[in-house]
Amino acid sequence: MPVLPSPEVIEAAKTPKGAWTRAQLAEWSVPWPPPKGWKDELIKRWKAAQPDGAPPPQHRPAPAGFAQEALDVG
């Protein structure tokens, strides 16, 4: 089953020159060279796969200096 990246993941995967690598596109099952409209098609399929149109949870890195302790709650 191909990976359906979110619009944010698609944008974050751009190279410094503003394009996508052949390997990255292959991971998303986009042929090389990428056809016109490939990005819009991926986003359309990603949106259709979302339950009730709910946005995905946002991944936020831990703030600098954040330390998580393991707690024994049992």
Predicted model as a PDB file, atoms N, CA, C, CB and O in Angstrom, pLDDT in the B-factor column:
MODEL        1                                                                  
ATOM      1  N   MET A   1       0.850  -1.183   0.000  1.00 51.00           N  
ATOM      2  CA  MET A   1       0.000   0.000   0.000  1.00 51.00           C  
ATOM      3  C   MET A   1       0.895   1.245   0.000  1.00 51.00           C  
ATOM      4  CB  MET A   1      -0.967  -0.001   1.233  1.00 51.00           C  
ATOM      5  O   MET A   1       1.776   1.367   0.850  1.00 51.00           O  
ATOM      6  N   PRO A   2       0.679   2.166  -0.940  1.00 64.00           N  
ATOM      7  CA  PRO A   2       1.529   3.352  -0.995  1.00 64.00           C  
ATOM      8  C   PRO A   2       1.297   4.286   0.190  1.00 64.00           C  
ATOM      9  CB  PRO A   2       1.287   4.100  -2.290  1.00 64.00           C  
ATOM     10  O   PRO A   2       0.218   4.330   0.781  1.00 64.00           O  
ATOM     11  N   VAL A   3       2.331   5.011   0.504  1.00 71.00           N  
ATOM     12  CA  VAL A   3       2.255   6.001   1.576  1.00 71.00           C  
ATOM     13  C   VAL A   3       1.480   7.204   1.050  1.00 71.00           C  
ATOM     14  CB  VAL A   3       3.685   6.420   2.076  1.00 71.00           C  
ATOM     15  O   VAL A   3       1.739   7.679  -0.056  1.00 71.00           O  
ATOM     16  N   LEU A   4       0.522   7.699   1.849  1.00 87.00           N  
ATOM     17  CA  LEU A   4      -0.198   8.914   1.473  1.00 87.00           C  
ATOM     18  C   LEU A   4       0.289  10.040   2.367  1.00 87.00           C  
ATOM     19  CB  LEU A   4      -1.750   8.726   1.594  1.00 87.00           C  
ATOM     20  O   LEU A   4      -0.162  10.166   3.506  1.00 87.00           O  
ATOM     21  N   PRO A   5       1.200  10.856   1.870  1.00 93.00           N  
ATOM     22  CA  PRO A   5       1.740  11.931   2.695  1.00 93.00           C  
ATOM     23  C   PRO A   5       0.764  13.102   2.807  1.00 93.00           C  
ATOM     24  CB  PRO A   5       3.068  12.412   2.123  1.00 93.00           C  
ATOM     25  O   PRO A   5      -0.007  13.383   1.889  1.00 93.00           O  
ATOM     26  N   SER A   6       0.819  13.767   3.941  1.00 93.00           N  
ATOM     27  CA  SER A   6       0.000  14.965   4.128  1.00 93.00           C  
ATOM     28  C   SER A   6       0.612  16.109   3.322  1.00 93.00           C  
ATOM     29  CB  SER A   6      -0.108  15.345   5.643  1.00 93.00           C  
ATOM     30  O   SER A   6       1.774  16.026   2.923  1.00 93.00           O  
ATOM     31  N   PRO A   7      -0.148  17.168   3.079  1.00 94.00           N  
ATOM     32  CA  PRO A   7       0.415  18.321   2.370  1.00 94.00           C  
ATOM     33  C   PRO A   7       1.657  18.872   3.073  1.00 94.00           C  
ATOM     34  CB  PRO A   7      -0.636  19.421   2.241  1.00 94.00           C  
ATOM     35  O   PRO A   7       2.595  19.325   2.417  1.00 94.00           O  
ATOM     36  N   GLU A   8       1.661  18.834   4.403  1.00 95.00           N  
ATOM     37  CA  GLU A   8       2.819  19.332   5.159  1.00 95.00           C  
ATOM     38  C   GLU A   8       4.040  18.451   4.940  1.00 95.00           C  
ATOM     39  CB  GLU A   8       2.492  19.405   6.656  1.00 95.00           C  
ATOM     40  O   GLU A   8       5.157  18.954   4.818  1.00 95.00           O  
ATOM     41  N   VAL A   9       3.833  17.140   4.889  1.00 94.00           N  
ATOM     42  CA  VAL A   9       4.944  16.206   4.660  1.00 94.00           C  
ATOM     43  C   VAL A   9       5.498  16.390   3.249  1.00 94.00           C  
ATOM     44  CB  VAL A   9       4.482  14.737   4.871  1.00 94.00           C  
ATOM     45  O   VAL A   9       6.710  16.338   3.042  1.00 94.00           O  
ATOM     46  N   ILE A  10       4.613  16.603   2.288  1.00 95.00           N  
ATOM     47  CA  ILE A  10       5.059  16.820   0.903  1.00 95.00           C  
ATOM     48  C   ILE A  10       5.959  18.051   0.840  1.00 95.00           C  
ATOM     49  CB  ILE A  10       3.839  16.987  -0.056  1.00 95.00           C  
ATOM     50  O   ILE A  10       7.037  18.004   0.249  1.00 95.00           O  
ATOM     51  N   GLU A  11       5.524  19.140   1.443  1.00 95.00           N  
ATOM     52  CA  GLU A  11       6.325  20.365   1.413  1.00 95.00           C  
ATOM     53  C   GLU A  11       7.639  20.208   2.171  1.00 95.00           C  
ATOM     54  CB  GLU A  11       5.531  21.523   1.999  1.00 95.00           C  
ATOM     55  O   GLU A  11       8.672  20.721   1.740  1.00 95.00           O  
ATOM     56  N   ALA A  12       7.604  19.504   3.291  1.00 94.00           N  
ATOM     57  CA  ALA A  12       8.812  19.327   4.102  1.00 94.00           C  
ATOM     58  C   ALA A  12       9.845  18.444   3.410  1.00 94.00           C  
ATOM     59  CB  ALA A  12       8.451  18.728   5.452  1.00 94.00           C  
ATOM     60  O   ALA A  12      11.029  18.503   3.742  1.00 94.00           O  
ATOM     61  N   ALA A  13       9.409  17.626   2.449  1.00 94.00           N  
ATOM     62  CA  ALA A  13      10.319  16.709   1.770  1.00 94.00           C  
ATOM     63  C   ALA A  13      11.072  17.365   0.608  1.00 94.00           C  
ATOM     64  CB  ALA A  13       9.547  15.516   1.262  1.00 94.00           C  
ATOM     65  O   ALA A  13      11.886  16.709  -0.043  1.00 94.00           O  
ATOM     66  N   LYS A  14      10.818  18.624   0.345  1.00 94.00           N  
ATOM     67  CA  LYS A  14      11.519  19.308  -0.742  1.00 94.00           C  
ATOM     68  C   LYS A  14      13.014  19.379  -0.456  1.00 94.00           C  
ATOM     69  CB  LYS A  14      10.951  20.722  -0.947  1.00 94.00           C  
ATOM     70  O   LYS A  14      13.440  19.505   0.692  1.00 94.00           O  
ATOM     71  N   THR A  15      13.787  19.296  -1.513  1.00 93.00           N  
ATOM     72  CA  THR A  15      15.230  19.477  -1.392  1.00 93.00           C  
ATOM     73  C   THR A  15      15.521  20.969  -1.218  1.00 93.00           C  
ATOM     74  CB  THR A  15      15.978  18.900  -2.639  1.00 93.00           C  
ATOM     75  O   THR A  15      14.623  21.790  -1.402  1.00 93.00           O  
ATOM     76  N   PRO A  16      16.754  21.334  -0.869  1.00 93.00           N  
ATOM     77  CA  PRO A  16      17.088  22.765  -0.760  1.00 93.00           C  
ATOM     78  C   PRO A  16      16.826  23.547  -2.045  1.00 93.00           C  
ATOM     79  CB  PRO A  16      18.541  22.921  -0.375  1.00 93.00           C  
ATOM     80  O   PRO A  16      16.615  24.758  -1.996  1.00 93.00           O  
ATOM     81  N   LYS A  17      16.836  22.869  -3.193  1.00 94.00           N  
ATOM     82  CA  LYS A  17      16.564  23.551  -4.463  1.00 94.00           C  
ATOM     83  C   LYS A  17      15.072  23.642  -4.776  1.00 94.00           C  
ATOM     84  CB  LYS A  17      17.274  22.835  -5.595  1.00 94.00           C  
ATOM     85  O   LYS A  17      14.688  24.198  -5.804  1.00 94.00           O  
ATOM     86  N   GLY A  18      14.217  23.092  -3.883  1.00 93.00           N  
ATOM     87  CA  GLY A  18      12.777  23.227  -4.062  1.00 93.00           C  
ATOM     88  C   GLY A  18      12.114  22.148  -4.887  1.00 93.00           C  
ATOM     89  O   GLY A  18      11.010  22.346  -5.393  1.00 93.00           O  
ATOM     90  N   ALA A  19      12.771  21.010  -5.031  1.00 94.00           N  
ATOM     91  CA  ALA A  19      12.189  19.904  -5.795  1.00 94.00           C  
ATOM     92  C   ALA A  19      12.126  18.673  -4.904  1.00 94.00           C  
ATOM     93  CB  ALA A  19      13.014  19.611  -7.089  1.00 94.00           C  
ATOM     94  O   ALA A  19      12.398  18.752  -3.706  1.00 94.00           O  
ATOM     95  N   TRP A  20      11.767  17.538  -5.490  1.00 95.00           N  
ATOM     96  CA  TRP A  20      11.703  16.272  -4.756  1.00 95.00           C  
ATOM     97  C   TRP A  20      12.615  15.281  -5.449  1.00 95.00           C  
ATOM     98  CB  TRP A  20      10.239  15.726  -4.674  1.00 95.00           C  
ATOM     99  O   TRP A  20      12.778  15.325  -6.668  1.00 95.00           O  
ATOM    100  N   THR A  21      13.203  14.395  -4.682  1.00 95.00           N  
ATOM    101  CA  THR A  21      14.091  13.402  -5.272  1.00 95.00           C  
ATOM    102  C   THR A  21      13.287  12.268  -5.902  1.00 95.00           C  
ATOM    103  CB  THR A  21      15.055  12.848  -4.214  1.00 95.00           C  
ATOM    104  O   THR A  21      12.127  12.036  -5.563  1.00 95.00           O  
ATOM    105  N   ARG A  22      13.931  11.586  -6.811  1.00 95.00           N  
ATOM    106  CA  ARG A  22      13.308  10.436  -7.453  1.00 95.00           C  
ATOM    107  C   ARG A  22      12.944   9.378  -6.407  1.00 95.00           C  
ATOM    108  CB  ARG A  22      14.249   9.838  -8.523  1.00 95.00           C  
ATOM    109  O   ARG A  22      11.880   8.763  -6.476  1.00 95.00           O  
ATOM    110  N   ALA A  23      13.843   9.178  -5.438  1.00 94.00           N  
ATOM    111  CA  ALA A  23      13.594   8.182  -4.382  1.00 94.00           C  
ATOM    112  C   ALA A  23      12.375   8.569  -3.539  1.00 94.00           C  
ATOM    113  CB  ALA A  23      14.839   8.036  -3.474  1.00 94.00           C  
ATOM    114  O   ALA A  23      11.561   7.713  -3.192  1.00 94.00           O  
ATOM    115  N   GLN A  24      12.250   9.856  -3.212  1.00 94.00           N  
ATOM    116  CA  GLN A  24      11.112  10.302  -2.404  1.00 94.00           C  
ATOM    117  C   GLN A  24       9.811  10.103  -3.164  1.00 94.00           C  
ATOM    118  CB  GLN A  24      11.271  11.778  -2.005  1.00 94.00           C  
ATOM    119  O   GLN A  24       8.828   9.623  -2.600  1.00 94.00           O  
ATOM    120  N   LEU A  25       9.799  10.463  -4.419  1.00 94.00           N  
ATOM    121  CA  LEU A  25       8.592  10.288  -5.222  1.00 94.00           C  
ATOM    122  C   LEU A  25       8.242   8.806  -5.351  1.00 94.00           C  
ATOM    123  CB  LEU A  25       8.775  10.917  -6.614  1.00 94.00           C  
ATOM    124  O   LEU A  25       7.067   8.441  -5.316  1.00 94.00           O  
ATOM    125  N   ALA A  26       9.252   7.956  -5.500  1.00 93.00           N  
ATOM    126  CA  ALA A  26       9.005   6.515  -5.597  1.00 93.00           C  
ATOM    127  C   ALA A  26       8.368   5.997  -4.310  1.00 93.00           C  
ATOM    128  CB  ALA A  26      10.319   5.755  -5.887  1.00 93.00           C  
ATOM    129  O   ALA A  26       7.511   5.114  -4.354  1.00 93.00           O  
ATOM    130  N   GLU A  27       8.780   6.538  -3.168  1.00 93.00           N  
ATOM    131  CA  GLU A  27       8.182   6.132  -1.888  1.00 93.00           C  
ATOM    132  C   GLU A  27       6.689   6.439  -1.867  1.00 93.00           C  
ATOM    133  CB  GLU A  27       8.884   6.842  -0.711  1.00 93.00           C  
ATOM    134  O   GLU A  27       5.909   5.723  -1.239  1.00 93.00           O  
ATOM    135  N   TRP A  28       6.304   7.489  -2.546  1.00 92.00           N  
ATOM    136  CA  TRP A  28       4.895   7.883  -2.607  1.00 92.00           C  
ATOM    137  C   TRP A  28       4.198   7.290  -3.829  1.00 92.00           C  
ATOM    138  CB  TRP A  28       4.773   9.407  -2.627  1.00 92.00           C  
ATOM    139  O   TRP A  28       3.052   7.638  -4.113  1.00 92.00           O  
ATOM    140  N   SER A  29       4.870   6.408  -4.550  1.00 91.00           N  
ATOM    141  CA  SER A  29       4.355   5.759  -5.766  1.00 91.00           C  
ATOM    142  C   SER A  29       4.101   6.743  -6.899  1.00 91.00           C  
ATOM    143  CB  SER A  29       3.075   5.018  -5.453  1.00 91.00           C  
ATOM    144  O   SER A  29       3.192   6.541  -7.705  1.00 91.00           O  
ATOM    145  N   VAL A  30       4.890   7.797  -6.965  1.00 93.00           N  
ATOM    146  CA  VAL A  30       4.801   8.763  -8.063  1.00 93.00           C  
ATOM    147  C   VAL A  30       5.854   8.358  -9.090  1.00 93.00           C  
ATOM    148  CB  VAL A  30       5.019  10.258  -7.561  1.00 93.00           C  
ATOM    149  O   VAL A  30       7.029   8.243  -8.741  1.00 93.00           O  
ATOM    150  N   PRO A  31       5.462   8.137 -10.361  1.00 94.00           N  
ATOM    151  CA  PRO A  31       6.428   7.710 -11.380  1.00 94.00           C  
ATOM    152  C   PRO A  31       7.436   8.810 -11.708  1.00 94.00           C  
ATOM    153  CB  PRO A  31       5.697   7.287 -12.651  1.00 94.00           C  
ATOM    154  O   PRO A  31       7.223   9.986 -11.413  1.00 94.00           O  
ATOM    155  N   TRP A  32       8.537   8.390 -12.328  1.00 92.00           N  
ATOM    156  CA  TRP A  32       9.567   9.335 -12.764  1.00 92.00           C  
ATOM    157  C   TRP A  32       9.585   9.353 -14.281  1.00 92.00           C  
ATOM    158  CB  TRP A  32      10.972   8.956 -12.192  1.00 92.00           C  
ATOM    159  O   TRP A  32       9.566   8.283 -14.889  1.00 92.00           O  
ATOM    160  N   PRO A  33       9.621  10.483 -14.906  1.00 94.00           N  
ATOM    161  CA  PRO A  33       9.466  11.815 -14.321  1.00 94.00           C  
ATOM    162  C   PRO A  33       8.041  12.015 -13.823  1.00 94.00           C  
ATOM    163  CB  PRO A  33       9.831  12.904 -15.347  1.00 94.00           C  
ATOM    164  O   PRO A  33       7.098  11.441 -14.367  1.00 94.00           O  
ATOM    165  N   PRO A  34       7.893  12.830 -12.791  1.00 94.00           N  
ATOM    166  CA  PRO A  34       6.559  13.009 -12.220  1.00 94.00           C  
ATOM    167  C   PRO A  34       5.611  13.686 -13.212  1.00 94.00           C  
ATOM    168  CB  PRO A  34       6.643  13.833 -10.932  1.00 94.00           C  
ATOM    169  O   PRO A  34       5.970  14.687 -13.832  1.00 94.00           O  
ATOM    170  N   PRO A  35       4.407  13.142 -13.361  1.00 95.00           N  
ATOM    171  CA  PRO A  35       3.449  13.747 -14.289  1.00 95.00           C  
ATOM    172  C   PRO A  35       2.894  15.062 -13.738  1.00 95.00           C  
ATOM    173  CB  PRO A  35       2.300  12.770 -14.576  1.00 95.00           C  
ATOM    174  O   PRO A  35       2.907  15.310 -12.532  1.00 95.00           O  
ATOM    175  N   LYS A  36       2.418  15.873 -14.638  1.00 95.00           N  
ATOM    176  CA  LYS A  36       1.802  17.137 -14.240  1.00 95.00           C  
ATOM    177  C   LYS A  36       0.631  16.855 -13.296  1.00 95.00           C  
ATOM    178  CB  LYS A  36       1.325  17.941 -15.489  1.00 95.00           C  
ATOM    179  O   LYS A  36      -0.194  15.983 -13.571  1.00 95.00           O  
ATOM    180  N   GLY A  37       0.561  17.584 -12.196  1.00 95.00           N  
ATOM    181  CA  GLY A  37      -0.536  17.448 -11.255  1.00 95.00           C  
ATOM    182  C   GLY A  37      -0.340  16.375 -10.198  1.00 95.00           C  
ATOM    183  O   GLY A  37      -1.266  16.087  -9.440  1.00 95.00           O  
ATOM    184  N   TRP A  38       0.867  15.767 -10.130  1.00 95.00           N  
ATOM    185  CA  TRP A  38       1.097  14.673  -9.179  1.00 95.00           C  
ATOM    186  C   TRP A  38       0.873  15.116  -7.741  1.00 95.00           C  
ATOM    187  CB  TRP A  38       2.511  14.131  -9.333  1.00 95.00           C  
ATOM    188  O   TRP A  38       0.304  14.372  -6.943  1.00 95.00           O  
ATOM    189  N   LYS A  39       1.318  16.327  -7.406  1.00 95.00           N  
ATOM    190  CA  LYS A  39       1.194  16.811  -6.025  1.00 95.00           C  
ATOM    191  C   LYS A  39      -0.277  17.001  -5.654  1.00 95.00           C  
ATOM    192  CB  LYS A  39       1.967  18.140  -5.841  1.00 95.00           C  
ATOM    193  O   LYS A  39      -0.707  16.580  -4.580  1.00 95.00           O  
ATOM    194  N   ASP A  40      -1.042  17.629  -6.531  1.00 95.00           N  
ATOM    195  CA  ASP A  40      -2.475  17.835  -6.267  1.00 95.00           C  
ATOM    196  C   ASP A  40      -3.203  16.497  -6.124  1.00 95.00           C  
ATOM    197  CB  ASP A  40      -3.119  18.668  -7.399  1.00 95.00           C  
ATOM    198  O   ASP A  40      -4.097  16.361  -5.289  1.00 95.00           O  
ATOM    199  N   GLU A  41      -2.820  15.517  -6.935  1.00 94.00           N  
ATOM    200  CA  GLU A  41      -3.448  14.191  -6.863  1.00 94.00           C  
ATOM    201  C   GLU A  41      -3.139  13.509  -5.527  1.00 94.00           C  
ATOM    202  CB  GLU A  41      -2.968  13.306  -8.034  1.00 94.00           C  
ATOM    203  O   GLU A  41      -4.026  12.905  -4.923  1.00 94.00           O  
ATOM    204  N   LEU A  42      -1.893  13.600  -5.063  1.00 93.00           N  
ATOM    205  CA  LEU A  42      -1.541  13.016  -3.764  1.00 93.00           C  
ATOM    206  C   LEU A  42      -2.336  13.676  -2.641  1.00 93.00           C  
ATOM    207  CB  LEU A  42      -0.028  13.159  -3.498  1.00 93.00           C  
ATOM    208  O   LEU A  42      -2.853  12.999  -1.753  1.00 93.00           O  
ATOM    209  N   ILE A  43      -2.427  14.990  -2.688  1.00 93.00           N  
ATOM    210  CA  ILE A  43      -3.157  15.715  -1.645  1.00 93.00           C  
ATOM    211  C   ILE A  43      -4.640  15.345  -1.674  1.00 93.00           C  
ATOM    212  CB  ILE A  43      -2.983  17.240  -1.821  1.00 93.00           C  
ATOM    213  O   ILE A  43      -5.264  15.182  -0.625  1.00 93.00           O  
ATOM    214  N   LYS A  44      -5.197  15.215  -2.870  1.00 93.00           N  
ATOM    215  CA  LYS A  44      -6.609  14.830  -3.005  1.00 93.00           C  
ATOM    216  C   LYS A  44      -6.846  13.446  -2.395  1.00 93.00           C  
ATOM    217  CB  LYS A  44      -7.037  14.839  -4.497  1.00 93.00           C  
ATOM    218  O   LYS A  44      -7.820  13.245  -1.670  1.00 93.00           O  
ATOM    219  N   ARG A  45      -5.953  12.489  -2.691  1.00 92.00           N  
ATOM    220  CA  ARG A  45      -6.106  11.144  -2.127  1.00 92.00           C  
ATOM    221  C   ARG A  45      -5.902  11.140  -0.620  1.00 92.00           C  
ATOM    222  CB  ARG A  45      -5.124  10.181  -2.782  1.00 92.00           C  
ATOM    223  O   ARG A  45      -6.586  10.408   0.096  1.00 92.00           O  
ATOM    224  N   TRP A  46      -4.964  11.954  -0.129  1.00 91.00           N  
ATOM    225  CA  TRP A  46      -4.731  12.036   1.315  1.00 91.00           C  
ATOM    226  C   TRP A  46      -5.971  12.582   2.021  1.00 91.00           C  
ATOM    227  CB  TRP A  46      -3.503  12.927   1.620  1.00 91.00           C  
ATOM    228  O   TRP A  46      -6.389  12.046   3.048  1.00 91.00           O  
ATOM    229  N   LYS A  47      -6.557  13.641   1.477  1.00 91.00           N  
ATOM    230  CA  LYS A  47      -7.759  14.231   2.079  1.00 91.00           C  
ATOM    231  C   LYS A  47      -8.916  13.237   2.078  1.00 91.00           C  
ATOM    232  CB  LYS A  47      -8.164  15.511   1.328  1.00 91.00           C  
ATOM    233  O   LYS A  47      -9.678  13.169   3.043  1.00 91.00           O  
ATOM    234  N   ALA A  48      -9.051  12.469   1.000  1.00 89.00           N  
ATOM    235  CA  ALA A  48     -10.138  11.488   0.913  1.00 89.00           C  
ATOM    236  C   ALA A  48      -9.964  10.375   1.939  1.00 89.00           C  
ATOM    237  CB  ALA A  48     -10.205  10.890  -0.497  1.00 89.00           C  
ATOM    238  O   ALA A  48     -10.947   9.773   2.371  1.00 89.00           O  
ATOM    239  N   ALA A  49      -8.735  10.098   2.330  1.00 88.00           N  
ATOM    240  CA  ALA A  49      -8.461   9.021   3.281  1.00 88.00           C  
ATOM    241  C   ALA A  49      -8.628   9.452   4.738  1.00 88.00           C  
ATOM    242  CB  ALA A  49      -7.062   8.503   3.069  1.00 88.00           C  
ATOM    243  O   ALA A  49      -8.583   8.613   5.638  1.00 88.00           O  
ATOM    244  N   GLN A  50      -8.821  10.746   4.976  1.00 86.00           N  
ATOM    245  CA  GLN A  50      -8.949  11.239   6.348  1.00 86.00           C  
ATOM    246  C   GLN A  50     -10.348  10.946   6.888  1.00 86.00           C  
ATOM    247  CB  GLN A  50      -8.655  12.756   6.411  1.00 86.00           C  
ATOM    248  O   GLN A  50     -11.338  11.200   6.203  1.00 86.00           O  
ATOM    249  N   PRO A  51     -10.439  10.413   8.113  1.00 81.00           N  
ATOM    250  CA  PRO A  51     -11.761  10.142   8.691  1.00 81.00           C  
ATOM    251  C   PRO A  51     -12.505  11.447   8.977  1.00 81.00           C  
ATOM    252  CB  PRO A  51     -11.626   9.312   9.987  1.00 81.00           C  
ATOM    253  O   PRO A  51     -12.016  12.306   9.711  1.00 81.00           O  
ATOM    254  N   ASP A  52     -13.675  11.578   8.395  1.00 69.00           N  
ATOM    255  CA  ASP A  52     -14.536  12.756   8.608  1.00 69.00           C  
ATOM    256  C   ASP A  52     -13.830  14.078   8.315  1.00 69.00           C  
ATOM    257  CB  ASP A  52     -15.041  12.771  10.035  1.00 69.00           C  
ATOM    258  O   ASP A  52     -14.192  15.113   8.874  1.00 69.00           O  
ATOM    259  N   GLY A  53     -12.837  14.047   7.450  1.00 56.00           N  
ATOM    260  CA  GLY A  53     -12.126  15.257   7.106  1.00 56.00           C  
ATOM    261  C   GLY A  53     -11.317  15.849   8.239  1.00 56.00           C  
ATOM    262  O   GLY A  53     -10.907  17.007   8.165  1.00 56.00           O  
ATOM    263  N   ALA A  54     -11.082  15.079   9.282  1.00 56.00           N  
ATOM    264  CA  ALA A  54     -10.320  15.578  10.430  1.00 56.00           C  
ATOM    265  C   ALA A  54      -8.857  15.746  10.054  1.00 56.00           C  
ATOM    266  CB  ALA A  54     -10.456  14.626  11.637  1.00 56.00           C  
ATOM    267  O   ALA A  54      -8.284  14.883   9.389  1.00 56.00           O  
ATOM    268  N   PRO A  55      -8.254  16.837  10.469  1.00 60.00           N  
ATOM    269  CA  PRO A  55      -6.831  17.031  10.171  1.00 60.00           C  
ATOM    270  C   PRO A  55      -5.989  16.068  11.001  1.00 60.00           C  
ATOM    271  CB  PRO A  55      -6.405  18.497  10.446  1.00 60.00           C  
ATOM    272  O   PRO A  55      -6.406  15.646  12.080  1.00 60.00           O  
ATOM    273  N   PRO A  56      -4.812  15.721  10.504  1.00 58.00           N  
ATOM    274  CA  PRO A  56      -3.959  14.804  11.259  1.00 58.00           C  
ATOM    275  C   PRO A  56      -3.383  15.505  12.483  1.00 58.00           C  
ATOM    276  CB  PRO A  56      -2.823  14.259  10.370  1.00 58.00           C  
ATOM    277  O   PRO A  56      -3.299  16.733  12.518  1.00 58.00           O  
ATOM    278  N   PRO A  57      -2.991  14.735  13.473  1.00 58.00           N  
ATOM    279  CA  PRO A  57      -2.350  15.368  14.620  1.00 58.00           C  
ATOM    280  C   PRO A  57      -1.034  16.002  14.191  1.00 58.00           C  
ATOM    281  CB  PRO A  57      -2.115  14.345  15.752  1.00 58.00           C  
ATOM    282  O   PRO A  57      -0.297  15.441  13.380  1.00 58.00           O  
ATOM    283  N   GLN A  58      -0.755  17.152  14.732  1.00 62.00           N  
ATOM    284  CA  GLN A  58       0.475  17.855  14.390  1.00 62.00           C  
ATOM    285  C   GLN A  58       1.639  17.292  15.193  1.00 62.00           C  
ATOM    286  CB  GLN A  58       0.328  19.366  14.641  1.00 62.00           C  
ATOM    287  O   GLN A  58       1.556  17.154  16.413  1.00 62.00           O  
ATOM    288  N   HIS A  59       2.716  16.972  14.499  1.00 61.00           N  
ATOM    289  CA  HIS A  59       3.916  16.500  15.182  1.00 61.00           C  
ATOM    290  C   HIS A  59       4.745  17.723  15.535  1.00 61.00           C  
ATOM    291  CB  HIS A  59       4.733  15.488  14.295  1.00 61.00           C  
ATOM    292  O   HIS A  59       5.142  18.496  14.663  1.00 61.00           O  
ATOM    293  N   ARG A  60       4.994  17.881  16.792  1.00 62.00           N  
ATOM    294  CA  ARG A  60       5.812  19.006  17.239  1.00 62.00           C  
ATOM    295  C   ARG A  60       7.000  18.458  18.011  1.00 62.00           C  
ATOM    296  CB  ARG A  60       4.987  20.001  18.115  1.00 62.00           C  
ATOM    297  O   ARG A  60       6.825  17.688  18.955  1.00 62.00           O  
ATOM    298  N   PRO A  61       8.199  18.847  17.619  1.00 64.00           N  
ATOM    299  CA  PRO A  61       9.359  18.368  18.356  1.00 64.00           C  
ATOM    300  C   PRO A  61       9.370  18.928  19.772  1.00 64.00           C  
ATOM    301  CB  PRO A  61      10.649  18.745  17.626  1.00 64.00           C  
ATOM    302  O   PRO A  61       8.827  20.001  20.037  1.00 64.00           O  
ATOM    303  N   ALA A  62       9.993  18.191  20.667  1.00 58.00           N  
ATOM    304  CA  ALA A  62      10.097  18.656  22.058  1.00 58.00           C  
ATOM    305  C   ALA A  62      10.946  19.927  22.096  1.00 58.00           C  
ATOM    306  CB  ALA A  62      10.718  17.549  22.979  1.00 58.00           C  
ATOM    307  O   ALA A  62      11.898  20.062  21.328  1.00 58.00           O  
ATOM    308  N   PRO A  63      10.603  20.855  22.987  1.00 62.00           N  
ATOM    309  CA  PRO A  63      11.402  22.070  23.088  1.00 62.00           C  
ATOM    310  C   PRO A  63      12.831  21.755  23.512  1.00 62.00           C  
ATOM    311  CB  PRO A  63      10.764  23.043  24.075  1.00 62.00           C  
ATOM    312  O   PRO A  63      13.092  20.743  24.162  1.00 62.00           O  
ATOM    313  N   ALA A  64      13.744  22.632  23.136  1.00 64.00           N  
ATOM    314  CA  ALA A  64      15.144  22.451  23.511  1.00 64.00           C  
ATOM    315  C   ALA A  64      15.251  22.386  25.030  1.00 64.00           C  
ATOM    316  CB  ALA A  64      16.026  23.599  22.945  1.00 64.00           C  
ATOM    317  O   ALA A  64      14.617  23.168  25.738  1.00 64.00           O  
ATOM    318  N   GLY A  65      16.040  21.470  25.514  1.00 61.00           N  
ATOM    319  CA  GLY A  65      16.226  21.328  26.944  1.00 61.00           C  
ATOM    320  C   GLY A  65      15.163  20.492  27.630  1.00 61.00           C  
ATOM    321  O   GLY A  65      15.221  20.289  28.843  1.00 61.00           O  
ATOM    322  N   PHE A  66      14.189  20.004  26.865  1.00 55.00           N  
ATOM    323  CA  PHE A  66      13.120  19.205  27.451  1.00 55.00           C  
ATOM    324  C   PHE A  66      13.646  17.816  27.774  1.00 55.00           C  
ATOM    325  CB  PHE A  66      11.905  19.122  26.500  1.00 55.00           C  
ATOM    326  O   PHE A  66      14.265  17.171  26.928  1.00 55.00           O  
ATOM    327  N   ALA A  67      13.405  17.360  28.975  1.00 54.00           N  
ATOM    328  CA  ALA A  67      13.811  16.008  29.366  1.00 54.00           C  
ATOM    329  C   ALA A  67      12.580  15.274  29.867  1.00 54.00           C  
ATOM    330  CB  ALA A  67      14.934  16.036  30.459  1.00 54.00           C  
ATOM    331  O   ALA A  67      11.839  15.772  30.714  1.00 54.00           O  
ATOM    332  N   GLN A  68      12.381  14.094  29.333  1.00 52.00           N  
ATOM    333  CA  GLN A  68      11.246  13.295  29.747  1.00 52.00           C  
ATOM    334  C   GLN A  68      11.750  12.205  30.682  1.00 52.00           C  
ATOM    335  CB  GLN A  68      10.501  12.690  28.521  1.00 52.00           C  
ATOM    336  O   GLN A  68      12.694  11.482  30.363  1.00 52.00           O  
ATOM    337  N   GLU A  69      11.107  12.100  31.840  1.00 53.00           N  
ATOM    338  CA  GLU A  69      11.485  11.078  32.805  1.00 53.00           C  
ATOM    339  C   GLU A  69      10.541   9.899  32.690  1.00 53.00           C  
ATOM    340  CB  GLU A  69      11.478  11.642  34.238  1.00 53.00           C  
ATOM    341  O   GLU A  69       9.356  10.065  32.399  1.00 53.00           O  
ATOM    342  N   ALA A  70      11.067   8.717  32.916  1.00 52.00           N  
ATOM    343  CA  ALA A  70      10.234   7.537  32.929  1.00 52.00           C  
ATOM    344  C   ALA A  70       9.712   7.383  34.352  1.00 52.00           C  
ATOM    345  CB  ALA A  70      11.020   6.264  32.452  1.00 52.00           C  
ATOM    346  O   ALA A  70      10.488   7.324  35.306  1.00 52.00           O  
ATOM    347  N   LEU A  71       8.401   7.321  34.483  1.00 51.00           N  
ATOM    348  CA  LEU A  71       7.797   7.192  35.788  1.00 51.00           C  
ATOM    349  C   LEU A  71       7.215   5.801  35.960  1.00 51.00           C  
ATOM    350  CB  LEU A  71       6.723   8.253  35.991  1.00 51.00           C  
ATOM    351  O   LEU A  71       6.586   5.271  35.044  1.00 51.00           O  
ATOM    352  N   ASP A  72       7.416   5.215  37.114  1.00 55.00           N  
ATOM    353  CA  ASP A  72       6.838   3.916  37.428  1.00 55.00           C  
ATOM    354  C   ASP A  72       5.502   4.176  38.105  1.00 55.00           C  
ATOM    355  CB  ASP A  72       7.791   3.054  38.338  1.00 55.00           C  
ATOM    356  O   ASP A  72       5.451   4.560  39.274  1.00 55.00           O  
ATOM    357  N   VAL A  73       4.409   3.960  37.353  1.00 56.00           N  
ATOM    358  CA  VAL A  73       3.092   4.284  37.859  1.00 56.00           C  
ATOM    359  C   VAL A  73       2.373   3.054  38.410  1.00 56.00           C  
ATOM    360  CB  VAL A  73       2.266   4.922  36.768  1.00 56.00           C  
ATOM    361  O   VAL A  73       1.303   3.184  39.006  1.00 56.00           O  
ATOM    362  N   GLY A  74       2.927   1.894  38.227  1.00 51.00           N  
ATOM    363  CA  GLY A  74       2.226   0.680  38.579  1.00 51.00           C  
ATOM    364  C   GLY A  74       2.525   0.233  39.915  1.00 51.00           C  
ATOM    365  O   GLY A  74       2.001  -0.790  40.355  1.00 51.00           O  
TER     366      GLY A  74                                                      
ENDMDL                                                                          
END                                                                             
